[in-house]
Amino acid sequence: MKEYKVITWKMGMTKNEARLEETLNLYSREGWDVTHISENSARIVFERDKNR
């Protein structure tokens, strides 16, 4: 079974790329995989196995 997490990316004035990379790496270490990044709504969808 899969579980999903949706976050809304809040863009700032500086270091957007570095903050995004840090956020993606943080969730990756927790076992989450990115399944979708929406350009227009700034939402990122993550997926992982629930019974890991």
N, CA, C and O atoms as CSV, one atom per row, in Angstrom:
chain,resi,resn,atom,element,x,y,z
A,1,MET,N,N,0.844,-1.173,0.000
A,1,MET,CA,C,0.000,0.000,0.000
A,1,MET,C,C,0.890,1.237,0.000
A,1,MET,O,O,1.947,1.257,0.630
A,2,LYS,N,N,0.451,2.256,-0.709
A,2,LYS,CA,C,1.196,3.507,-0.814
A,2,LYS,C,C,0.572,4.572,0.075
A,2,LYS,O,O,-0.623,4.537,0.372
A,3,GLU,N,N,1.398,5.513,0.490
A,3,GLU,CA,C,0.888,6.705,1.151
A,3,GLU,C,C,1.466,7.904,0.424
A,3,GLU,O,O,2.523,7.820,-0.201
A,4,TYR,N,N,0.757,9.024,0.515
A,4,TYR,CA,C,1.134,10.208,-0.235
A,4,TYR,C,C,1.216,11.422,0.679
A,4,TYR,O,O,0.541,11.496,1.705
A,5,LYS,N,N,2.050,12.364,0.287
A,5,LYS,CA,C,2.202,13.626,0.999
A,5,LYS,C,C,2.219,14.725,-0.061
A,5,LYS,O,O,2.908,14.613,-1.075
A,6,VAL,N,N,1.451,15.790,0.188
A,6,VAL,CA,C,1.408,16.934,-0.721
A,6,VAL,C,C,1.864,18.155,0.059
A,6,VAL,O,O,1.324,18.458,1.123
A,7,ILE,N,N,2.854,18.852,-0.469
A,7,ILE,CA,C,3.294,20.087,0.169
A,7,ILE,C,C,3.135,21.230,-0.825
A,7,ILE,O,O,3.196,21.029,-2.038
A,8,THR,N,N,2.936,22.412,-0.304
A,8,THR,CA,C,2.873,23.611,-1.124
A,8,THR,C,C,4.186,24.343,-0.961
A,8,THR,O,O,4.566,24.736,0.142
A,9,TRP,N,N,4.871,24.520,-2.073
A,9,TRP,CA,C,6.173,25.171,-2.058
A,9,TRP,C,C,5.991,26.673,-1.985
A,9,TRP,O,O,5.319,27.263,-2.831
A,10,LYS,N,N,6.586,27.295,-0.975
A,10,LYS,CA,C,6.495,28.747,-0.819
A,10,LYS,C,C,7.781,29.381,-1.353
A,10,LYS,O,O,8.854,29.249,-0.765
A,11,MET,N,N,7.639,30.057,-2.458
A,11,MET,CA,C,8.805,30.689,-3.057
A,11,MET,C,C,9.148,31.963,-2.301
A,11,MET,O,O,8.270,32.741,-1.929
A,12,GLY,N,N,10.425,32.157,-2.085
A,12,GLY,CA,C,10.901,33.359,-1.422
A,12,GLY,C,C,11.638,34.245,-2.409
A,12,GLY,O,O,11.621,34.014,-3.618
A,13,MET,N,N,12.266,35.233,-1.880
A,13,MET,CA,C,12.983,36.172,-2.738
A,13,MET,C,C,14.389,35.684,-3.101
A,13,MET,O,O,14.923,36.047,-4.148
A,14,THR,N,N,14.986,34.861,-2.233
A,14,THR,CA,C,16.360,34.412,-2.486
A,14,THR,C,C,16.508,32.927,-2.207
A,14,THR,O,O,15.740,32.335,-1.448
A,15,LYS,N,N,17.509,32.345,-2.834
A,15,LYS,CA,C,17.929,30.961,-2.610
A,15,LYS,C,C,16.819,29.933,-2.827
A,15,LYS,O,O,16.789,28.910,-2.142
A,16,ASN,N,N,15.915,30.185,-3.760
A,16,ASN,CA,C,14.814,29.257,-4.018
A,16,ASN,C,C,15.312,27.877,-4.414
A,16,ASN,O,O,14.824,26.871,-3.897
A,17,GLU,N,N,16.281,27.818,-5.328
A,17,GLU,CA,C,16.771,26.527,-5.798
A,17,GLU,C,C,17.444,25.750,-4.682
A,17,GLU,O,O,17.246,24.540,-4.569
A,18,ALA,N,N,18.231,26.416,-3.860
A,18,ALA,CA,C,18.918,25.739,-2.753
A,18,ALA,C,C,17.910,25.235,-1.725
A,18,ALA,O,O,18.051,24.124,-1.213
A,19,ARG,N,N,16.898,26.039,-1.421
A,19,ARG,CA,C,15.880,25.617,-0.455
A,19,ARG,C,C,15.055,24.456,-0.994
A,19,ARG,O,O,14.714,23.538,-0.248
A,20,LEU,N,N,14.730,24.490,-2.298
A,20,LEU,CA,C,13.980,23.401,-2.907
A,20,LEU,C,C,14.789,22.117,-2.864
A,20,LEU,O,O,14.258,21.063,-2.512
A,21,GLU,N,N,16.057,22.189,-3.213
A,21,GLU,CA,C,16.922,21.012,-3.179
A,21,GLU,C,C,17.024,20.454,-1.768
A,21,GLU,O,O,16.965,19.238,-1.581
A,22,GLU,N,N,17.174,21.314,-0.783
A,22,GLU,CA,C,17.238,20.883,0.611
A,22,GLU,C,C,15.948,20.180,1.035
A,22,GLU,O,O,15.991,19.153,1.711
A,23,THR,N,N,14.803,20.734,0.637
A,23,THR,CA,C,13.510,20.142,0.974
A,23,THR,C,C,13.344,18.773,0.321
A,23,THR,O,O,12.908,17.826,0.975
A,24,LEU,N,N,13.685,18.660,-0.954
A,24,LEU,CA,C,13.573,17.381,-1.649
A,24,LEU,C,C,14.480,16.328,-1.027
A,24,LEU,O,O,14.075,15.175,-0.872
A,25,ASN,N,N,15.697,16.711,-0.671
A,25,ASN,CA,C,16.621,15.770,-0.036
A,25,ASN,C,C,16.133,15.343,1.348
A,25,ASN,O,O,16.316,14.190,1.738
A,26,LEU,N,N,15.522,16.248,2.082
A,26,LEU,CA,C,14.983,15.919,3.400
A,26,LEU,C,C,13.915,14.840,3.293
A,26,LEU,O,O,13.961,13.848,4.021
A,27,TYR,N,N,12.956,15.023,2.395
A,27,TYR,CA,C,11.892,14.027,2.231
A,27,TYR,C,C,12.441,12.722,1.661
A,27,TYR,O,O,11.953,11.644,2.002
A,28,SER,N,N,13.436,12.808,0.809
A,28,SER,CA,C,14.048,11.608,0.257
A,28,SER,C,C,14.685,10.749,1.343
A,28,SER,O,O,14.568,9.524,1.322
A,29,ARG,N,N,15.356,11.391,2.286
A,29,ARG,CA,C,15.954,10.645,3.408
A,29,ARG,C,C,14.894,9.938,4.248
A,29,ARG,O,O,15.184,8.929,4.890
A,30,GLU,N,N,13.670,10.461,4.249
A,30,GLU,CA,C,12.562,9.842,4.986
A,30,GLU,C,C,11.853,8.772,4.161
A,30,GLU,O,O,10.861,8.199,4.612
A,31,GLY,N,N,12.355,8.497,2.952
A,31,GLY,CA,C,11.794,7.441,2.122
A,31,GLY,C,C,10.767,7.902,1.103
A,31,GLY,O,O,10.152,7.065,0.443
A,32,TRP,N,N,10.562,9.198,0.953
A,32,TRP,CA,C,9.585,9.726,0.003
A,32,TRP,C,C,10.212,9.880,-1.377
A,32,TRP,O,O,11.375,10.262,-1.501
A,33,ASP,N,N,9.429,9.577,-2.419
A,33,ASP,CA,C,9.819,9.791,-3.812
A,33,ASP,C,C,8.893,10.855,-4.399
A,33,ASP,O,O,7.690,10.846,-4.133
A,34,VAL,N,N,9.441,11.760,-5.186
A,34,VAL,CA,C,8.632,12.773,-5.856
A,34,VAL,C,C,7.886,12.110,-7.006
A,34,VAL,O,O,8.485,11.424,-7.834
A,35,THR,N,N,6.574,12.321,-7.050
A,35,THR,CA,C,5.793,11.794,-8.175
A,35,THR,C,C,5.316,12.902,-9.090
A,35,THR,O,O,5.035,12.659,-10.264
A,36,HIS,N,N,5.220,14.130,-8.564
A,36,HIS,CA,C,4.732,15.230,-9.402
A,36,HIS,C,C,5.145,16.569,-8.797
A,36,HIS,O,O,5.057,16.774,-7.587
A,37,ILE,N,N,5.591,17.464,-9.653
A,37,ILE,CA,C,5.837,18.852,-9.253
A,37,ILE,C,C,5.011,19.726,-10.194
A,37,ILE,O,O,5.235,19.739,-11.405
A,38,SER,N,N,4.060,20.448,-9.624
A,38,SER,CA,C,3.180,21.307,-10.412
A,38,SER,C,C,3.793,22.690,-10.553
A,38,SER,O,O,4.130,23.332,-9.558
A,39,GLU,N,N,3.933,23.137,-11.766
A,39,GLU,CA,C,4.539,24.453,-12.009
A,39,GLU,C,C,3.611,25.600,-11.634
A,39,GLU,O,O,4.057,26.605,-11.081
A,40,ASN,N,N,2.340,25.458,-11.928
A,40,ASN,CA,C,1.404,26.568,-11.731
A,40,ASN,C,C,0.944,26.742,-10.290
A,40,ASN,O,O,0.737,27.871,-9.845
A,41,SER,N,N,0.780,25.649,-9.555
A,41,SER,CA,C,0.254,25.779,-8.194
A,41,SER,C,C,1.323,25.596,-7.126
A,41,SER,O,O,1.025,25.698,-5.936
A,42,ALA,N,N,2.557,25.329,-7.526
A,42,ALA,CA,C,3.686,25.168,-6.597
A,42,ALA,C,C,3.450,24.050,-5.593
A,42,ALA,O,O,3.828,24.169,-4.428
A,43,ARG,N,N,2.828,22.965,-6.040
A,43,ARG,CA,C,2.612,21.807,-5.175
A,43,ARG,C,C,3.536,20.677,-5.589
A,43,ARG,O,O,3.806,20.470,-6.772
A,44,ILE,N,N,4.018,19.945,-4.579
A,44,ILE,CA,C,4.883,18.791,-4.810
A,44,ILE,C,C,4.205,17.583,-4.175
A,44,ILE,O,O,3.792,17.635,-3.017
A,45,VAL,N,N,4.089,16.492,-4.939
A,45,VAL,CA,C,3.453,15.272,-4.453
A,45,VAL,C,C,4.548,14.223,-4.254
A,45,VAL,O,O,5.355,13.968,-5.147
A,46,PHE,N,N,4.555,13.620,-3.059
A,46,PHE,CA,C,5.501,12.571,-2.710
A,46,PHE,C,C,4.743,11.272,-2.484
A,46,PHE,O,O,3.560,11.285,-2.145
A,47,GLU,N,N,5.438,10.135,-2.675
A,47,GLU,CA,C,4.857,8.825,-2.488
A,47,GLU,C,C,5.877,7.919,-1.816
A,47,GLU,O,O,7.076,8.034,-2.071
A,48,ARG,N,N,5.406,7.016,-0.955
A,48,ARG,CA,C,6.276,5.973,-0.409
A,48,ARG,C,C,5.423,4.798,0.008
A,48,ARG,O,O,4.205,4.921,0.142
A,49,ASP,N,N,6.065,3.645,0.215
A,49,ASP,CA,C,5.362,2.464,0.701
A,49,ASP,C,C,4.983,2.683,2.156
A,49,ASP,O,O,5.808,3.107,2.966
A,50,LYS,N,N,3.741,2.395,2.477
A,50,LYS,CA,C,3.249,2.614,3.840
A,50,LYS,C,C,3.844,1.610,4.813
A,50,LYS,O,O,4.150,1.961,5.953
A,51,ASN,N,N,4.009,0.388,4.389
A,51,ASN,CA,C,4.535,-0.682,5.267
A,51,ASN,C,C,5.999,-0.948,4.973
A,51,ASN,O,O,6.362,-2.027,4.504
A,52,ARG,N,N,6.836,0.038,5.251
A,52,ARG,CA,C,8.261,-0.129,4.952
A,52,ARG,C,C,9.005,-0.644,6.136
A,52,ARG,O,O,10.217,-0.844,6.065
